[in-house]
């Protein structure tokens, strides 16, 4: 198969629930995807951490992917990683028939693997699918960091085509950008690092903030693609409060509060996550007002 070059802004989609988290709101999911398409988003990432995927059933995952596919006109990257090779392969085989373009595979969490273990794990995953694979490094959640040398070794594997880097380690990420193959993409995993990473060679971002303000996030990455730093800086600082406030509580709690205030979905999550505190609700209301949304 031909491999995609992932760049621009991809939205890590929330999963809308209703009935206090008792059911997935598939109608709201379709409307969220429609809004992303209207904003010109470059690709979508359902079933990731932001989508509360560990709390979804297999049937719900398939239906969410189907709804996303029905409404999207851009590439779809699906979260498929676990902390078990067998379960990750099972997850990929469950979802692969439903029209996705790539898998986002997180560094196995809790196990704390060595770099050799990480290399062998991702290599084994890559051999189980002909779909593109995007690595996801987020040591703050997983407890293990995918080091630059390991990322660069994995980048030589044919269908490992990108990394979502949310380590916050600028030197490490710069080492990957400097030494990676031309056809391998580096994507920021933190909204507030989009400008600094793209200004030094990264290809885009997988964004939480673009759930709330997809249009400005698209404008930000498109300005950065053409080195329009004046516009990019202006957009970065306009969006900085949103970047910060989306993480005052665990993601996606603040983002869902904002989406509910915009009337796009219910403010409903599944345990162990609970809706935003009144202080966060007020903070997101002020953030939306400042952005004139």
N, C-alpha and C positions, 0 to 999 in steps of 0.2 A: 504494500500500500504506500501511497505518498504520505510524507510526514508534513504536518502543519508547522508553520513558524508562528508561535504564539507571541503576540505583542499587543500593546494597548491596555485597555481597562477591561478586566473580567470581574463580574460581580459574584461574590460568594453569597448566594441567595439564602435568605431566611426561609424557613418552612412555616407558612401560616397555619395556625390551629384555630379551632372553635370549640365551644362547649368546655371551656377551662382546660384545654389541652386534650380533651377526650377524642377529638377527631381532627384529621387534616382538612383544611379548607381549600379544596382543589380549585374552586371558582376564584378565590382570592389569589391563588398561585398563578393562575392564568393571567389575571389582571396585573400582577407584579411583573410577569415576564413581558406582557404587552408594553408596560411603562418603560422597561429596560430597552426594548426594541425602538420605541419612539425616541429615546434619548441617544440612540446610535451606539449602544454598548458593543464592544468588540467580541466578547465571548461571555458565556455564563458558566457558573460553577454551582450547580445544585448538589445537595447531599454531602456537604462538607461540615466542618465544625459549626459554622454559623447556622447551618440548617438543622442543628440538634439531631444529627443522624444517628448517634448511638441509641436514641430513644424512639426510632422508627422501626416498624415491622418490615419484613421483606415485601409484602404486598404494597405497603405505603410507599416504599422506595421506588418500586416499579411504576406505580401510578404517578408519582411526582415527576419521574423522568419522562413518562409519556406526555404529561401535561406540558412540561417544559419544551419538549420536542415539538408538540403541536403548535405552540405559540412563538417559538424562536426561529429566527432566520440567520443565526450566527452559530459558530461552533459551540459545542457543549462539552464541558469537562466535568466528570462525575467523581466525587469523592468515593474511594473504594478501599482505603487502607484500614487495617486493624493492627493489633500487636501480635498477630499469629499469621504465619505464612499460609497455613491451610485455610484460615477464615478469610484472609484477603483474597485468595484465589477463588474461594466460594462466592464472595461478594462480587468479584469481577464477572464470574460466569453467570451469576444471577442477572446482572445489569447489562452485560455486553450486547444481548440481542435487541436492545431497545433504542438504538440510534444515536449512541454517544460517539464523540470524536476522540476523547482521551480520558485517561484516568488520572486523578490526583491522589497520589499515594504518600501518606504521612510516614515520617520516621516512626517505627514501632515505639509505643509509649509504655512506660512503667518498667519494661524489661531491662532498660539501660544497656543496650548492646554496644560492643566494641566497634571500631571502624571496620574491621574485617567482617564482623557480623552484619553490619549495615550494607557493606558492598555485596556480600553473598545473598542477603535478603532481597535487595532490589534487583540484582541480576536474576535471581530465581523468579521474581514477579514478572520481569520483562519477558522471560521465556514462556510465560503462560498466556500471552495475548499478543495479537498483532496490532492492537491499538497503541497509540502514543501514550507515553507515561510522563507525567510531571511529578517530580520529587517535591516533597513538602517538608521543609525544615523549620520546626517551631519548638526549640528546646525548652521554652518557658512552659509549654504544656506537656511535652513528651518526656523530659528529663534526660534527653540525649541530643547531642549536637552533631549534625552531619558536617564534618570538617571539609575545607576547600579541596584538599587532595583527594578525598573520597568522592566528592561531587564531580571533580574533573575526570576521575577514572570512570565513573558511571556515565558521564556525558559521551564517552566513546562507544557506548552500546547503542545500536541503531535506533531503537524505538524509545529510548529515554531522551526526550527532546527539550526539557526545560526544568527549572527549579523555581518553586515559590519559596523565597527566602524571608523568614520572619524571625531570624535569630537576633536581629539588631546589631550584628557584629560587622561594622562597615568594612574593616580591613579584610575580614574573611570573604565577604561578598565581592569586594573589589578584586581580590585574588582570582575568584571564579570568573568575573567579567573579563579580566585581562587575559586569562589563559584558556578560556573555553573554545570549543570548535565554533565556527561561524554559524552553524545551523542549530545551535543550542541557545535557548532563551533563558534569561534571568529575569524573574518577576518579583517585585517587592511584595512581601506579605504583610507589610505595615503601611497603612495609608500615609502616615506622616513622614515616611522615608521615600515616598514616590519621587519627589523632586530631586533629592540628593542622589538617589541611586540612578534614576534615568539621566540626570545631568552628567553622570560618569559612566554611562554605557549600558545600563539595564534597559530592558525592552518593554516594561510595563508594570502593572500591578494587578494583584487579585485583591479586590477591595471589599471592605464592609461598608464604608461610608457611601459607596455608590448604590446601596439599597435605598438610601435616603435621598441623595442628590446625584443621580446618575448623569445628568446633563453636564454639571460642572466637572465631575470626575473625567468624563470623556474629553471635555475641553482642555483640562489640565494635561492629560497624557498626549493629546494631539499637539498641544503647544510645545511640549517637551520633545516630541518626535522631530519637530522641525527647528529645534533650538531657539524657539521664541521665548527667551528667558524672562523678558519683561512681563509678558502675559502669564507665564507659568508662575512666577513669583506672586503676582497679584492674586491668582486663583488659589495658590497654596495657602497664603495668609488668610484669604476669605474662608477657606475650608478648614483651617487649623482647629477652630473650636469644635467643629463636627468630628474631626479626627480624634481629638482628645476625649470628647464627651461620649463617643460611642464605646468607650472602654472604662468609664467611671464605675460600672459594674460589669460582671462577666458578660462577654459577647455571647448571644445577641440581645441581651436584656434591654440596653438603651436603644438599640436600633429598632427593636420591635415597639418600644414605647413611642418612638417618633413616627413609625409607619402607622400605628393606631391613631395618633393625633392627626395624621394626614388622611385618615379614613380609608386606608388601603388594606388593612387586615385588623383582626382583633388583637388586643394586647394579651396574648395567651401563649404560655410556654408549658413544657412538660417537666415534671420533677425529674431530677433535682433542681432545675432552674425555676425561679418564681418571677413574677412581674416586677418591674422597677419600683423602687421606693418613691414616695411622694417627692422627695428632693430631686431625684433623677428625672421624674416626670416633668417637674417644673424646669429643670435644666434643659431638657430636650425641647420643651415648648419655646423657651427663649432662643435656643439654637435655631429652630425652624423659623422663628420670627426674624432673626438676624439675617438668615439666608433668603428671606422673602418667599418661603415655600408655602 
